[in-house]
Amino acid sequence: MVVKMKRNELTEEEKLIENNIDKLKPVSGEKKAKIEKILTGARKSKSISLRISVYDLDKLKEKAEKNGIPYQTLINSILHKYITNQLLEEDEILKALSFGSNADLKYAE
């Protein structure tokens, strides 16, 4: 499901930051340099070549079109969720749905 926001509407995370702005502390020195390096790397992207089956590519394109996004964006999103342990196994999702939200979930590895 694609959530569309109004142009100037804040996300929940942005609202939380704005509501707690007076509690934020400045970061300096080595910690600041480390954070800046991470952010710079996160903003950069690198073009890669990837071999994928025609069937898988067609299915990715179908799902991307259904969600209104380019298929490359979908691939990038899936990869990002996988490496950040946000991609859940289907059987774990079904287990959580049947046992309630307190079920222990296993992430794709």
mmCIF file of the C-alpha atoms, coordinates in Angstrom:
data_MODEL
# 
_entry.id   MODEL 
# 
loop_
_atom_site.group_PDB 
_atom_site.id 
_atom_site.type_symbol 
_atom_site.label_atom_id 
_atom_site.label_alt_id 
_atom_site.label_comp_id 
_atom_site.label_asym_id 
_atom_site.label_entity_id 
_atom_site.label_seq_id 
_atom_site.pdbx_PDB_ins_code 
_atom_site.Cartn_x 
_atom_site.Cartn_y 
_atom_site.Cartn_z 
_atom_site.occupancy 
_atom_site.B_iso_or_equiv 
_atom_site.pdbx_formal_charge 
_atom_site.auth_seq_id 
_atom_site.auth_comp_id 
_atom_site.auth_asym_id 
_atom_site.auth_atom_id 
_atom_site.pdbx_PDB_model_num 
ATOM 1   C CA . MET A 1 1   ? 0.000  0.000   0.000   1.00 0.00 ? 1   MET A CA 1 
ATOM 2   C CA . VAL A 1 2   ? 1.360  3.402   -0.950  1.00 0.00 ? 2   VAL A CA 1 
ATOM 3   C CA . VAL A 1 3   ? 0.683  6.172   1.563   1.00 0.00 ? 3   VAL A CA 1 
ATOM 4   C CA . LYS A 1 4   ? 0.377  9.565   -0.071  1.00 0.00 ? 4   LYS A CA 1 
ATOM 5   C CA . MET A 1 5   ? 1.120  12.611  2.047   1.00 0.00 ? 5   MET A CA 1 
ATOM 6   C CA . LYS A 1 6   ? 0.268  16.227  1.460   1.00 0.00 ? 6   LYS A CA 1 
ATOM 7   C CA . ARG A 1 7   ? 3.249  18.255  0.299   1.00 0.00 ? 7   ARG A CA 1 
ATOM 8   C CA . ASN A 1 8   ? 3.989  19.946  3.660   1.00 0.00 ? 8   ASN A CA 1 
ATOM 9   C CA . GLU A 1 9   ? 2.639  17.250  5.975   1.00 0.00 ? 9   GLU A CA 1 
ATOM 10  C CA . LEU A 1 10  ? 5.126  15.907  8.535   1.00 0.00 ? 10  LEU A CA 1 
ATOM 11  C CA . THR A 1 11  ? 5.718  12.208  9.050   1.00 0.00 ? 11  THR A CA 1 
ATOM 12  C CA . GLU A 1 12  ? 5.248  10.730  12.532  1.00 0.00 ? 12  GLU A CA 1 
ATOM 13  C CA . GLU A 1 13  ? 9.032  10.665  12.971  1.00 0.00 ? 13  GLU A CA 1 
ATOM 14  C CA . GLU A 1 14  ? 9.310  14.333  11.958  1.00 0.00 ? 14  GLU A CA 1 
ATOM 15  C CA . LYS A 1 15  ? 6.516  15.270  14.383  1.00 0.00 ? 15  LYS A CA 1 
ATOM 16  C CA . LEU A 1 16  ? 8.336  13.430  17.186  1.00 0.00 ? 16  LEU A CA 1 
ATOM 17  C CA . ILE A 1 17  ? 11.556 15.313  16.428  1.00 0.00 ? 17  ILE A CA 1 
ATOM 18  C CA . GLU A 1 18  ? 9.744  18.641  16.254  1.00 0.00 ? 18  GLU A CA 1 
ATOM 19  C CA . ASN A 1 19  ? 7.945  18.009  19.555  1.00 0.00 ? 19  ASN A CA 1 
ATOM 20  C CA . ASN A 1 20  ? 11.230 17.155  21.299  1.00 0.00 ? 20  ASN A CA 1 
ATOM 21  C CA . ILE A 1 21  ? 13.526 19.718  19.663  1.00 0.00 ? 21  ILE A CA 1 
ATOM 22  C CA . ASP A 1 22  ? 14.347 21.310  23.034  1.00 0.00 ? 22  ASP A CA 1 
ATOM 23  C CA . LYS A 1 23  ? 15.676 17.949  24.318  1.00 0.00 ? 23  LYS A CA 1 
ATOM 24  C CA . LEU A 1 24  ? 18.147 17.426  21.453  1.00 0.00 ? 24  LEU A CA 1 
ATOM 25  C CA . LYS A 1 25  ? 21.854 17.804  22.228  1.00 0.00 ? 25  LYS A CA 1 
ATOM 26  C CA . PRO A 1 26  ? 24.506 18.898  19.726  1.00 0.00 ? 26  PRO A CA 1 
ATOM 27  C CA . VAL A 1 27  ? 26.986 16.280  18.557  1.00 0.00 ? 27  VAL A CA 1 
ATOM 28  C CA . SER A 1 28  ? 30.620 17.204  18.069  1.00 0.00 ? 28  SER A CA 1 
ATOM 29  C CA . GLY A 1 29  ? 34.035 15.805  17.314  1.00 0.00 ? 29  GLY A CA 1 
ATOM 30  C CA . GLU A 1 30  ? 34.601 12.195  16.331  1.00 0.00 ? 30  GLU A CA 1 
ATOM 31  C CA . LYS A 1 31  ? 30.944 11.213  16.751  1.00 0.00 ? 31  LYS A CA 1 
ATOM 32  C CA . LYS A 1 32  ? 29.819 14.010  14.413  1.00 0.00 ? 32  LYS A CA 1 
ATOM 33  C CA . ALA A 1 33  ? 32.363 12.972  11.761  1.00 0.00 ? 33  ALA A CA 1 
ATOM 34  C CA . LYS A 1 34  ? 31.183 9.354   11.978  1.00 0.00 ? 34  LYS A CA 1 
ATOM 35  C CA . ILE A 1 35  ? 27.525 10.389  11.583  1.00 0.00 ? 35  ILE A CA 1 
ATOM 36  C CA . GLU A 1 36  ? 28.358 12.638  8.613   1.00 0.00 ? 36  GLU A CA 1 
ATOM 37  C CA . LYS A 1 37  ? 30.262 9.787   6.938   1.00 0.00 ? 37  LYS A CA 1 
ATOM 38  C CA . ILE A 1 38  ? 27.278 7.445   7.370   1.00 0.00 ? 38  ILE A CA 1 
ATOM 39  C CA . LEU A 1 39  ? 24.842 10.048  6.025   1.00 0.00 ? 39  LEU A CA 1 
ATOM 40  C CA . THR A 1 40  ? 27.053 10.818  3.032   1.00 0.00 ? 40  THR A CA 1 
ATOM 41  C CA . GLY A 1 41  ? 27.279 7.123   2.194   1.00 0.00 ? 41  GLY A CA 1 
ATOM 42  C CA . ALA A 1 42  ? 23.525 6.696   2.603   1.00 0.00 ? 42  ALA A CA 1 
ATOM 43  C CA . ARG A 1 43  ? 22.826 9.490   0.110   1.00 0.00 ? 43  ARG A CA 1 
ATOM 44  C CA . LYS A 1 44  ? 25.142 8.072   -2.536  1.00 0.00 ? 44  LYS A CA 1 
ATOM 45  C CA . SER A 1 45  ? 24.031 5.367   -4.890  1.00 0.00 ? 45  SER A CA 1 
ATOM 46  C CA . LYS A 1 46  ? 25.969 3.123   -7.225  1.00 0.00 ? 46  LYS A CA 1 
ATOM 47  C CA . SER A 1 47  ? 24.759 1.663   -10.476 1.00 0.00 ? 47  SER A CA 1 
ATOM 48  C CA . ILE A 1 48  ? 25.129 -2.127  -10.721 1.00 0.00 ? 48  ILE A CA 1 
ATOM 49  C CA . SER A 1 49  ? 24.493 -4.806  -13.306 1.00 0.00 ? 49  SER A CA 1 
ATOM 50  C CA . LEU A 1 50  ? 22.365 -7.728  -12.173 1.00 0.00 ? 50  LEU A CA 1 
ATOM 51  C CA . ARG A 1 51  ? 21.337 -10.967 -13.839 1.00 0.00 ? 51  ARG A CA 1 
ATOM 52  C CA . ILE A 1 52  ? 17.771 -11.982 -13.008 1.00 0.00 ? 52  ILE A CA 1 
ATOM 53  C CA . SER A 1 53  ? 15.394 -14.487 -14.569 1.00 0.00 ? 53  SER A CA 1 
ATOM 54  C CA . VAL A 1 54  ? 12.864 -13.106 -17.034 1.00 0.00 ? 54  VAL A CA 1 
ATOM 55  C CA . TYR A 1 55  ? 10.054 -14.558 -14.908 1.00 0.00 ? 55  TYR A CA 1 
ATOM 56  C CA . ASP A 1 56  ? 11.279 -12.841 -11.717 1.00 0.00 ? 56  ASP A CA 1 
ATOM 57  C CA . LEU A 1 57  ? 11.783 -9.534  -13.526 1.00 0.00 ? 57  LEU A CA 1 
ATOM 58  C CA . ASP A 1 58  ? 8.278  -9.684  -15.017 1.00 0.00 ? 58  ASP A CA 1 
ATOM 59  C CA . LYS A 1 59  ? 6.806  -10.386 -11.560 1.00 0.00 ? 59  LYS A CA 1 
ATOM 60  C CA . LEU A 1 60  ? 8.795  -7.516  -10.040 1.00 0.00 ? 60  LEU A CA 1 
ATOM 61  C CA . LYS A 1 61  ? 7.556  -5.166  -12.762 1.00 0.00 ? 61  LYS A CA 1 
ATOM 62  C CA . GLU A 1 62  ? 3.946  -6.282  -12.167 1.00 0.00 ? 62  GLU A CA 1 
ATOM 63  C CA . LYS A 1 63  ? 4.206  -5.683  -8.419  1.00 0.00 ? 63  LYS A CA 1 
ATOM 64  C CA . ALA A 1 64  ? 5.927  -2.336  -8.937  1.00 0.00 ? 64  ALA A CA 1 
ATOM 65  C CA . GLU A 1 65  ? 3.249  -1.180  -11.369 1.00 0.00 ? 65  GLU A CA 1 
ATOM 66  C CA . LYS A 1 66  ? 0.531  -2.296  -8.949  1.00 0.00 ? 66  LYS A CA 1 
ATOM 67  C CA . ASN A 1 67  ? 2.160  -0.122  -6.266  1.00 0.00 ? 67  ASN A CA 1 
ATOM 68  C CA . GLY A 1 68  ? 2.789  2.799   -8.623  1.00 0.00 ? 68  GLY A CA 1 
ATOM 69  C CA . ILE A 1 69  ? 6.584  2.760   -8.368  1.00 0.00 ? 69  ILE A CA 1 
ATOM 70  C CA . PRO A 1 70  ? 9.421  1.981   -10.795 1.00 0.00 ? 70  PRO A CA 1 
ATOM 71  C CA . TYR A 1 71  ? 10.620 -1.628  -10.598 1.00 0.00 ? 71  TYR A CA 1 
ATOM 72  C CA . GLN A 1 72  ? 14.194 -0.524  -9.824  1.00 0.00 ? 72  GLN A CA 1 
ATOM 73  C CA . THR A 1 73  ? 12.849 1.326   -6.778  1.00 0.00 ? 73  THR A CA 1 
ATOM 74  C CA . LEU A 1 74  ? 11.043 -1.833  -5.670  1.00 0.00 ? 74  LEU A CA 1 
ATOM 75  C CA . ILE A 1 75  ? 14.230 -3.894  -6.026  1.00 0.00 ? 75  ILE A CA 1 
ATOM 76  C CA . ASN A 1 76  ? 16.173 -1.280  -4.046  1.00 0.00 ? 76  ASN A CA 1 
ATOM 77  C CA . SER A 1 77  ? 13.500 -1.266  -1.328  1.00 0.00 ? 77  SER A CA 1 
ATOM 78  C CA . ILE A 1 78  ? 13.515 -5.064  -1.035  1.00 0.00 ? 78  ILE A CA 1 
ATOM 79  C CA . LEU A 1 79  ? 17.320 -5.147  -0.795  1.00 0.00 ? 79  LEU A CA 1 
ATOM 80  C CA . HIS A 1 80  ? 17.346 -2.366  1.806   1.00 0.00 ? 80  HIS A CA 1 
ATOM 81  C CA . LYS A 1 81  ? 14.713 -4.117  3.923   1.00 0.00 ? 81  LYS A CA 1 
ATOM 82  C CA . TYR A 1 82  ? 16.688 -7.357  3.702   1.00 0.00 ? 82  TYR A CA 1 
ATOM 83  C CA . ILE A 1 83  ? 20.009 -5.882  4.825   1.00 0.00 ? 83  ILE A CA 1 
ATOM 84  C CA . THR A 1 84  ? 18.356 -3.899  7.654   1.00 0.00 ? 84  THR A CA 1 
ATOM 85  C CA . ASN A 1 85  ? 16.422 -6.953  8.920   1.00 0.00 ? 85  ASN A CA 1 
ATOM 86  C CA . GLN A 1 86  ? 13.057 -5.409  8.081   1.00 0.00 ? 86  GLN A CA 1 
ATOM 87  C CA . LEU A 1 87  ? 12.093 -8.084  5.558   1.00 0.00 ? 87  LEU A CA 1 
ATOM 88  C CA . LEU A 1 88  ? 9.931  -10.726 7.247   1.00 0.00 ? 88  LEU A CA 1 
ATOM 89  C CA . GLU A 1 89  ? 9.455  -14.339 6.218   1.00 0.00 ? 89  GLU A CA 1 
ATOM 90  C CA . GLU A 1 90  ? 5.896  -15.061 5.005   1.00 0.00 ? 90  GLU A CA 1 
ATOM 91  C CA . ASP A 1 91  ? 5.333  -17.902 7.489   1.00 0.00 ? 91  ASP A CA 1 
ATOM 92  C CA . GLU A 1 92  ? 6.393  -15.620 10.341  1.00 0.00 ? 92  GLU A CA 1 
ATOM 93  C CA . ILE A 1 93  ? 3.873  -12.977 9.260   1.00 0.00 ? 93  ILE A CA 1 
ATOM 94  C CA . LEU A 1 94  ? 1.116  -15.592 9.130   1.00 0.00 ? 94  LEU A CA 1 
ATOM 95  C CA . LYS A 1 95  ? 2.120  -16.871 12.565  1.00 0.00 ? 95  LYS A CA 1 
ATOM 96  C CA . ALA A 1 96  ? 2.006  -13.348 13.986  1.00 0.00 ? 96  ALA A CA 1 
ATOM 97  C CA . LEU A 1 97  ? -1.412 -12.754 12.474  1.00 0.00 ? 97  LEU A CA 1 
ATOM 98  C CA . SER A 1 98  ? -2.802 -15.983 13.904  1.00 0.00 ? 98  SER A CA 1 
ATOM 99  C CA . PHE A 1 99  ? -1.244 -15.613 17.378  1.00 0.00 ? 99  PHE A CA 1 
ATOM 100 C CA . GLY A 1 100 ? -1.499 -11.859 17.765  1.00 0.00 ? 100 GLY A CA 1 
ATOM 101 C CA . SER A 1 101 ? 1.124  -9.166  17.615  1.00 0.00 ? 101 SER A CA 1 
ATOM 102 C CA . ASN A 1 102 ? 3.142  -10.545 20.551  1.00 0.00 ? 102 ASN A CA 1 
ATOM 103 C CA . ALA A 1 103 ? 4.527  -13.439 18.496  1.00 0.00 ? 103 ALA A CA 1 
ATOM 104 C CA . ASP A 1 104 ? 8.299  -13.636 18.062  1.00 0.00 ? 104 ASP A CA 1 
ATOM 105 C CA . LEU A 1 105 ? 9.087  -12.856 14.426  1.00 0.00 ? 105 LEU A CA 1 
ATOM 106 C CA . LYS A 1 106 ? 12.037 -14.223 12.473  1.00 0.00 ? 106 LYS A CA 1 
ATOM 107 C CA . TYR A 1 107 ? 13.547 -11.912 9.902   1.00 0.00 ? 107 TYR A CA 1 
ATOM 108 C CA . ALA A 1 108 ? 14.899 -12.995 6.542   1.00 0.00 ? 108 ALA A CA 1 
ATOM 109 C CA . GLU A 1 109 ? 18.616 -13.690 6.767   1.00 0.00 ? 109 GLU A CA 1 
# 
